[in-house]
Amino acid sequence: MSAADGFFARWWINQRANVAMLLKRGETAIACYRELLALDPGDEAARSTLGNLLMEKGDAAGATAEFERLVQINPANAEAWFNLGFVYEQRDMLAQPSRRSAAPWN
């Protein structure tokens, strides 16, 4: 696949995801964002949106995995840390000792 083909493939999948979200078709949007991440695992916007969609769906474990991966990709991403903290709070995971060492400043 050429660079141009890859760009247009990602663009088209992103458009499908946006339409699915507008139409409140969460499962379709989730599938699209997973498809985007298969093409580009470092796509922070896609990973963040996927994490939020999973949280809305009630899949806190899936959302946690996405946000944890996002802060590994970019530890300076404040939105990712906020979302990860929110998911931890919802899952009552803040008190777990293994989570305390996840922050880059420890």
VENDA-V773414 format. One record per helix or strand of 2 or more residues. SS is the DSSP state (hx for helix, st for strand). FROM is the first residue (numbers start at 0). TO is the last residue. If there is no record, write none. Layout:
# VENDA-V773414
ss=SS from=FROM to=TO
ss=SS from=FROM to=TO
This chain:
# VENDA-V773414
ss=hx from=2 to=21
ss=hx from=25 to=38
ss=hx from=43 to=56
ss=hx from=59 to=72
ss=hx from=77 to=89
ss=hx from=96 to=99
